[in-house]
Amino acid sequence: MDLYSRVVRPINGVESASMPGCPVCDDARAVPRFSVAGCDSPIVVCEACGVGRFEPMLSRDEIEALYPDEYYG
């Protein structure tokens, strides 16, 4: 099941937490914002710059599973 077929739900009412530094600005404050069906890691949003990412980062195999076979990006 690729990412386009998965249910994405907002996570509400969670406060920011200290996490590994943002890959863009290195700030350690982020808020869990979304859960993706079939993924253990939530998508968190950096409080400083707004970039979103899975935290903890998904494994290579988990990332590959999010894309359909015909994806060529």
Biopython code that builds the backbone (N, CA, C, O; Angstrom):
import numpy as np
from Bio.PDB.StructureBuilder import StructureBuilder

atoms = [
    (1, "MET", "N", (0.849, -1.177, 0.000)),
    (1, "MET", "CA", (0.000, 0.000, 0.000)),
    (1, "MET", "C", (0.894, 1.240, 0.000)),
    (1, "MET", "O", (1.674, 1.452, 0.929)),
    (2, "ASP", "N", (0.774, 2.054, -1.049)),
    (2, "ASP", "CA", (1.614, 3.247, -1.137)),
    (2, "ASP", "C", (1.004, 4.409, -0.350)),
    (2, "ASP", "O", (-0.116, 4.307, 0.150)),
    (3, "LEU", "N", (1.736, 5.495, -0.248)),
    (3, "LEU", "CA", (1.322, 6.648, 0.556)),
    (3, "LEU", "C", (-0.018, 7.204, 0.097)),
    (3, "LEU", "O", (-0.809, 7.666, 0.920)),
    (4, "TYR", "N", (-0.283, 7.168, -1.203)),
    (4, "TYR", "CA", (-1.518, 7.734, -1.734)),
    (4, "TYR", "C", (-2.746, 6.934, -1.321)),
    (4, "TYR", "O", (-3.867, 7.436, -1.404)),
    (5, "SER", "N", (-2.550, 5.701, -0.878)),
    (5, "SER", "CA", (-3.653, 4.841, -0.455)),
    (5, "SER", "C", (-3.834, 4.825, 1.059)),
    (5, "SER", "O", (-4.798, 4.239, 1.551)),
    (6, "ARG", "N", (-2.950, 5.442, 1.794)),
    (6, "ARG", "CA", (-2.992, 5.394, 3.260)),
    (6, "ARG", "C", (-3.827, 6.530, 3.842)),
    (6, "ARG", "O", (-3.893, 7.629, 3.290)),
    (7, "VAL", "N", (-4.455, 6.234, 4.960)),
    (7, "VAL", "CA", (-5.238, 7.245, 5.665)),
    (7, "VAL", "C", (-4.276, 8.095, 6.509)),
    (7, "VAL", "O", (-3.458, 7.570, 7.264)),
    (8, "VAL", "N", (-4.396, 9.407, 6.361)),
    (8, "VAL", "CA", (-3.597, 10.352, 7.146)),
    (8, "VAL", "C", (-4.569, 11.098, 8.049)),
    (8, "VAL", "O", (-5.546, 11.687, 7.586)),
    (9, "ARG", "N", (-4.281, 11.060, 9.356)),
    (9, "ARG", "CA", (-5.164, 11.706, 10.328)),
    (9, "ARG", "C", (-4.405, 12.773, 11.108)),
    (9, "ARG", "O", (-3.235, 12.588, 11.443)),
    (10, "PRO", "N", (-5.073, 13.892, 11.396)),
    (10, "PRO", "CA", (-4.425, 14.902, 12.229)),
    (10, "PRO", "C", (-4.285, 14.407, 13.663)),
    (10, "PRO", "O", (-5.111, 13.635, 14.149)),
    (11, "ILE", "N", (-3.246, 14.854, 14.323)),
    (11, "ILE", "CA", (-3.047, 14.597, 15.750)),
    (11, "ILE", "C", (-3.284, 15.934, 16.441)),
    (11, "ILE", "O", (-2.543, 16.890, 16.212)),
    (12, "ASN", "N", (-4.296, 16.007, 17.271)),
    (12, "ASN", "CA", (-4.646, 17.261, 17.931)),
    (12, "ASN", "C", (-4.326, 17.212, 19.417)),
    (12, "ASN", "O", (-4.314, 16.141, 20.024)),
    (13, "GLY", "N", (-4.069, 18.364, 19.990)),
    (13, "GLY", "CA", (-3.900, 18.479, 21.425)),
    (13, "GLY", "C", (-2.567, 18.007, 21.968)),
    (13, "GLY", "O", (-2.439, 17.784, 23.172)),
    (14, "VAL", "N", (-1.577, 17.848, 21.116)),
    (14, "VAL", "CA", (-0.251, 17.419, 21.566)),
    (14, "VAL", "C", (0.668, 18.631, 21.584)),
    (14, "VAL", "O", (0.714, 19.400, 20.623)),
    (15, "GLU", "N", (1.386, 18.795, 22.663)),
    (15, "GLU", "CA", (2.299, 19.933, 22.783)),
    (15, "GLU", "C", (3.651, 19.609, 22.169)),
    (15, "GLU", "O", (3.965, 18.448, 21.910)),
    (16, "SER", "N", (4.444, 20.641, 21.941)),
    (16, "SER", "CA", (5.767, 20.433, 21.356)),
    (16, "SER", "C", (6.631, 19.610, 22.307)),
    (16, "SER", "O", (6.435, 19.606, 23.522)),
    (17, "ALA", "N", (7.577, 18.927, 21.717)),
    (17, "ALA", "CA", (8.490, 18.085, 22.486)),
    (17, "ALA", "C", (9.894, 18.278, 21.950)),
    (17, "ALA", "O", (10.084, 18.737, 20.825)),
    (18, "SER", "N", (10.865, 17.926, 22.757)),
    (18, "SER", "CA", (12.250, 17.979, 22.328)),
    (18, "SER", "C", (12.540, 16.735, 21.498)),
    (18, "SER", "O", (12.258, 15.615, 21.923)),
    (19, "MET", "N", (13.100, 16.939, 20.318)),
    (19, "MET", "CA", (13.392, 15.856, 19.386)),
    (19, "MET", "C", (14.761, 16.100, 18.771)),
    (19, "MET", "O", (15.354, 17.159, 18.975)),
    (20, "PRO", "N", (15.265, 15.131, 18.021)),
    (20, "PRO", "CA", (16.515, 15.379, 17.298)),
    (20, "PRO", "C", (16.361, 16.632, 16.432)),
    (20, "PRO", "O", (15.260, 16.936, 15.972)),
    (21, "GLY", "N", (17.436, 17.343, 16.212)),
    (21, "GLY", "CA", (17.399, 18.598, 15.477)),
    (21, "GLY", "C", (16.764, 18.491, 14.109)),
    (21, "GLY", "O", (16.921, 17.491, 13.409)),
    (22, "CYS", "N", (16.046, 19.535, 13.737)),
    (22, "CYS", "CA", (15.416, 19.632, 12.425)),
    (22, "CYS", "C", (16.502, 19.559, 11.340)),
    (22, "CYS", "O", (17.567, 20.156, 11.499)),
    (23, "PRO", "N", (16.246, 18.836, 10.244)),
    (23, "PRO", "CA", (17.257, 18.750, 9.185)),
    (23, "PRO", "C", (17.458, 20.062, 8.429)),
    (23, "PRO", "O", (18.439, 20.201, 7.698)),
    (24, "VAL", "N", (16.550, 21.029, 8.591)),
    (24, "VAL", "CA", (16.678, 22.314, 7.904)),
    (24, "VAL", "C", (17.308, 23.366, 8.806)),
    (24, "VAL", "O", (18.265, 24.030, 8.407)),
    (25, "CYS", "N", (16.773, 23.528, 10.038)),
    (25, "CYS", "CA", (17.230, 24.629, 10.890)),
    (25, "CYS", "C", (17.899, 24.168, 12.187)),
    (25, "CYS", "O", (18.417, 24.993, 12.940)),
    (26, "ASP", "N", (17.892, 22.873, 12.451)),
    (26, "ASP", "CA", (18.518, 22.249, 13.622)),
    (26, "ASP", "C", (17.811, 22.554, 14.944)),
    (26, "ASP", "O", (18.341, 22.239, 16.009)),
    (27, "ASP", "N", (16.620, 23.161, 14.891)),
    (27, "ASP", "CA", (15.866, 23.404, 16.122)),
    (27, "ASP", "C", (15.355, 22.062, 16.650)),
    (27, "ASP", "O", (15.007, 21.178, 15.868)),
    (28, "ALA", "N", (15.312, 21.913, 17.958)),
    (28, "ALA", "CA", (14.921, 20.644, 18.576)),
    (28, "ALA", "C", (13.463, 20.612, 19.025)),
    (28, "ALA", "O", (13.050, 19.643, 19.662)),
    (29, "ARG", "N", (12.670, 21.636, 18.717)),
    (29, "ARG", "CA", (11.259, 21.660, 19.129)),
    (29, "ARG", "C", (10.367, 21.318, 17.944)),
    (29, "ARG", "O", (10.428, 21.957, 16.893)),
    (30, "ALA", "N", (9.534, 20.294, 18.135)),
    (30, "ALA", "CA", (8.617, 19.884, 17.079)),
    (30, "ALA", "C", (7.325, 19.378, 17.709)),
    (30, "ALA", "O", (7.305, 18.949, 18.862)),
    (31, "VAL", "N", (6.247, 19.438, 16.927)),
    (31, "VAL", "CA", (4.933, 19.006, 17.392)),
    (31, "VAL", "C", (4.438, 17.880, 16.493)),
    (31, "VAL", "O", (4.415, 18.040, 15.273)),
    (32, "PRO", "N", (4.041, 16.739, 17.066)),
    (32, "PRO", "CA", (3.415, 15.689, 16.248)),
    (32, "PRO", "C", (2.103, 16.215, 15.661)),
    (32, "PRO", "O", (1.232, 16.668, 16.404)),
    (33, "ARG", "N", (1.953, 16.160, 14.331)),
    (33, "ARG", "CA", (0.774, 16.733, 13.677)),
    (33, "ARG", "C", (-0.093, 15.709, 12.952)),
    (33, "ARG", "O", (-1.313, 15.865, 12.895)),
    (34, "PHE", "N", (0.529, 14.649, 12.391)),
    (34, "PHE", "CA", (-0.233, 13.685, 11.595)),
    (34, "PHE", "C", (0.223, 12.263, 11.881)),
    (34, "PHE", "O", (1.398, 12.008, 12.146)),
    (35, "SER", "N", (-0.739, 11.337, 11.822)),
    (35, "SER", "CA", (-0.402, 9.920, 11.852)),
    (35, "SER", "C", (-0.769, 9.346, 10.490)),
    (35, "SER", "O", (-1.768, 9.742, 9.889)),
    (36, "VAL", "N", (0.039, 8.418, 10.010)),
    (36, "VAL", "CA", (-0.174, 7.791, 8.712)),
    (36, "VAL", "C", (-0.426, 6.312, 8.963)),
    (36, "VAL", "O", (0.378, 5.642, 9.611)),
    (37, "ALA", "N", (-1.531, 5.808, 8.457)),
    (37, "ALA", "CA", (-1.878, 4.398, 8.648)),
    (37, "ALA", "C", (-0.729, 3.508, 8.180)),
    (37, "ALA", "O", (-0.211, 3.670, 7.075)),
    (38, "GLY", "N", (-0.346, 2.581, 9.027)),
    (38, "GLY", "CA", (0.716, 1.645, 8.695)),
    (38, "GLY", "C", (2.113, 2.114, 9.033)),
    (38, "GLY", "O", (3.073, 1.366, 8.847)),
    (39, "CYS", "N", (2.256, 3.346, 9.531)),
    (39, "CYS", "CA", (3.558, 3.878, 9.931)),
    (39, "CYS", "C", (3.564, 4.075, 11.437)),
    (39, "CYS", "O", (2.631, 4.653, 11.993)),
    (40, "ASP", "N", (4.603, 3.602, 12.095)),
    (40, "ASP", "CA", (4.715, 3.792, 13.537)),
    (40, "ASP", "C", (5.135, 5.216, 13.899)),
    (40, "ASP", "O", (4.794, 5.709, 14.974)),
    (41, "SER", "N", (5.871, 5.875, 13.010)),
    (41, "SER", "CA", (6.382, 7.230, 13.276)),
    (41, "SER", "C", (5.362, 8.272, 12.849)),
    (41, "SER", "O", (4.830, 8.197, 11.742)),
    (42, "PRO", "N", (5.079, 9.253, 13.718)),
    (42, "PRO", "CA", (4.197, 10.335, 13.295)),
    (42, "PRO", "C", (4.958, 11.348, 12.431)),
    (42, "PRO", "O", (6.189, 11.371, 12.414)),
    (43, "ILE", "N", (4.205, 12.174, 11.723)),
    (43, "ILE", "CA", (4.801, 13.315, 11.043)),
    (43, "ILE", "C", (4.807, 14.457, 12.049)),
    (43, "ILE", "O", (3.762, 14.826, 12.585)),
    (44, "VAL", "N", (5.981, 15.011, 12.301)),
    (44, "VAL", "CA", (6.122, 16.126, 13.226)),
    (44, "VAL", "C", (6.453, 17.383, 12.431)),
    (44, "VAL", "O", (7.013, 17.306, 11.337)),
    (45, "VAL", "N", (6.101, 18.540, 12.987)),
    (45, "VAL", "CA", (6.367, 19.818, 12.329)),
    (45, "VAL", "C", (7.278, 20.648, 13.225)),
    (45, "VAL", "O", (6.982, 20.857, 14.402)),
    (46, "CYS", "N", (8.377, 21.115, 12.666)),
    (46, "CYS", "CA", (9.339, 21.940, 13.391)),
    (46, "CYS", "C", (8.681, 23.249, 13.805)),
    (46, "CYS", "O", (8.040, 23.913, 12.990)),
    (47, "GLU", "N", (8.840, 23.617, 15.064)),
    (47, "GLU", "CA", (8.245, 24.857, 15.565)),
    (47, "GLU", "C", (8.963, 26.094, 15.031)),
    (47, "GLU", "O", (8.360, 27.166, 14.971)),
    (48, "ALA", "N", (10.214, 25.977, 14.647)),
    (48, "ALA", "CA", (10.975, 27.144, 14.195)),
    (48, "ALA", "C", (10.756, 27.441, 12.708)),
    (48, "ALA", "O", (10.501, 28.589, 12.344)),
    (49, "CYS", "N", (10.850, 26.423, 11.846)),
    (49, "CYS", "CA", (10.790, 26.688, 10.404)),
    (49, "CYS", "C", (9.584, 26.067, 9.707)),
    (49, "CYS", "O", (9.300, 26.405, 8.558)),
    (50, "GLY", "N", (8.865, 25.160, 10.383)),
    (50, "GLY", "CA", (7.653, 24.591, 9.814)),
    (50, "GLY", "C", (7.829, 23.369, 8.933)),
    (50, "GLY", "O", (6.848, 22.862, 8.389)),
    (51, "VAL", "N", (9.060, 22.881, 8.776)),
    (51, "VAL", "CA", (9.254, 21.702, 7.944)),
    (51, "VAL", "C", (8.653, 20.478, 8.642)),
    (51, "VAL", "O", (8.742, 20.341, 9.862)),
    (52, "GLY", "N", (8.040, 19.594, 7.851)),
    (52, "GLY", "CA", (7.470, 18.369, 8.379)),
    (52, "GLY", "C", (8.354, 17.185, 8.055)),
    (52, "GLY", "O", (9.016, 17.153, 7.017)),
    (53, "ARG", "N", (8.360, 16.204, 8.958)),
    (53, "ARG", "CA", (9.172, 14.999, 8.742)),
    (53, "ARG", "C", (8.631, 13.872, 9.615)),
    (53, "ARG", "O", (7.945, 14.111, 10.609)),
    (54, "PHE", "N", (8.950, 12.651, 9.229)),
    (54, "PHE", "CA", (8.657, 11.523, 10.104)),
    (54, "PHE", "C", (9.694, 11.514, 11.216)),
    (54, "PHE", "O", (10.881, 11.718, 10.961)),
    (55, "GLU", "N", (9.254, 11.277, 12.450)),
    (55, "GLU", "CA", (10.188, 11.207, 13.577)),
    (55, "GLU", "C", (9.742, 10.110, 14.524)),
    (55, "GLU", "O", (8.648, 10.210, 15.079)),
    (56, "PRO", "N", (10.538, 9.059, 14.738)),
    (56, "PRO", "CA", (11.863, 8.887, 14.132)),
    (56, "PRO", "C", (11.754, 8.597, 12.636)),
    (56, "PRO", "O", (10.726, 8.133, 12.142)),
    (57, "MET", "N", (12.844, 8.885, 11.935)),
    (57, "MET", "CA", (12.891, 8.707, 10.494)),
    (57, "MET", "C", (12.587, 7.261, 10.128)),
    (57, "MET", "O", (12.991, 6.332, 10.828)),
    (58, "LEU", "N", (11.879, 7.087, 9.039)),
    (58, "LEU", "CA", (11.559, 5.743, 8.563)),
    (58, "LEU", "C", (12.805, 5.078, 7.977)),
    (58, "LEU", "O", (13.740, 5.748, 7.539)),
    (59, "SER", "N", (12.793, 3.759, 7.980)),
    (59, "SER", "CA", (13.900, 3.014, 7.363)),
    (59, "SER", "C", (13.784, 3.126, 5.840)),
    (59, "SER", "O", (12.744, 3.527, 5.316)),
    (60, "ARG", "N", (14.838, 2.774, 5.154)),
    (60, "ARG", "CA", (14.828, 2.807, 3.685)),
    (60, "ARG", "C", (13.685, 1.964, 3.133)),
    (60, "ARG", "O", (12.990, 2.388, 2.209)),
    (61, "ASP", "N", (13.486, 0.771, 3.696)),
    (61, "ASP", "CA", (12.418, -0.109, 3.230)),
    (61, "ASP", "C", (11.038, 0.512, 3.467)),
    (61, "ASP", "O", (10.148, 0.392, 2.625)),
    (62, "GLU", "N", (10.865, 1.174, 4.613)),
    (62, "GLU", "CA", (9.582, 1.824, 4.915)),
    (62, "GLU", "C", (9.317, 2.983, 3.949)),
    (62, "GLU", "O", (8.182, 3.190, 3.520)),
    (63, "ILE", "N", (10.359, 3.730, 3.611)),
    (63, "ILE", "CA", (10.210, 4.840, 2.660)),
    (63, "ILE", "C", (9.869, 4.306, 1.277)),
    (63, "ILE", "O", (8.973, 4.830, 0.615)),
    (64, "GLU", "N", (10.572, 3.274, 0.835)),
    (64, "GLU", "CA", (10.291, 2.687, -0.482)),
    (64, "GLU", "C", (8.857, 2.190, -0.569)),
    (64, "GLU", "O", (8.227, 2.292, -1.622)),
    (65, "ALA", "N", (8.333, 1.649, 0.535)),
    (65, "ALA", "CA", (6.970, 1.120, 0.544)),
    (65, "ALA", "C", (5.920, 2.223, 0.394)),
    (65, "ALA", "O", (4.775, 1.925, 0.053)),
    (66, "LEU", "N", (6.274, 3.475, 0.637)),
    (66, "LEU", "CA", (5.326, 4.581, 0.524)),
    (66, "LEU", "C", (5.073, 5.001, -0.927)),
    (66, "LEU", "O", (4.098, 5.701, -1.202)),
    (67, "TYR", "N", (5.931, 4.586, -1.849)),
    (67, "TYR", "CA", (5.827, 5.019, -3.235)),
    (67, "TYR", "C", (5.378, 3.871, -4.123)),
    (67, "TYR", "O", (5.814, 2.734, -3.939)),
    (68, "PRO", "N", (4.497, 4.164, -5.099)),
    (68, "PRO", "CA", (4.069, 3.114, -6.027)),
    (68, "PRO", "C", (5.232, 2.680, -6.914)),
    (68, "PRO", "O", (6.179, 3.437, -7.127)),
    (69, "ASP", "N", (5.154, 1.461, -7.425)),
    (69, "ASP", "CA", (6.234, 0.921, -8.263)),
    (69, "ASP", "C", (6.535, 1.818, -9.472)),
    (69, "ASP", "O", (7.685, 1.906, -9.904)),
    (70, "GLU", "N", (5.520, 2.476, -10.014)),
    (70, "GLU", "CA", (5.724, 3.297, -11.206)),
    (70, "GLU", "C", (6.265, 4.691, -10.892)),
    (70, "GLU", "O", (6.485, 5.477, -11.814)),
    (71, "TYR", "N", (6.482, 5.017, -9.628)),
    (71, "TYR", "CA", (7.039, 6.327, -9.254)),
    (71, "TYR", "C", (8.479, 6.418, -9.743)),
    (71, "TYR", "O", (9.253, 5.480, -9.553)),
    (72, "TYR", "N", (8.846, 7.516, -10.359)),
    (72, "TYR", "CA", (10.193, 7.651, -10.922)),
    (72, "TYR", "C", (10.924, 8.900, -10.466)),
    (72, "TYR", "O", (11.944, 9.250, -11.058)),
    (73, "GLY", "N", (10.438, 9.594, -9.424)),
    (73, "GLY", "CA", (11.017, 10.867, -8.963)),
    (73, "GLY", "C", (12.328, 10.723, -8.408)),
    (73, "GLY", "O", (12.930, 11.709, -7.984)),
]
sb = StructureBuilder()
sb.init_structure("model")
sb.init_model(0)
sb.init_chain("A")
sb.init_seg("    ")
for serial, (resi, resn, name, xyz) in enumerate(atoms, 1):
    if name == "N":
        sb.init_residue(resn, " ", resi, " ")
    sb.init_atom(name, np.array(xyz, "f"), 0.0, 1.0, " ", f" {name:<3s}", serial, name[0])
structure = sb.get_structure()
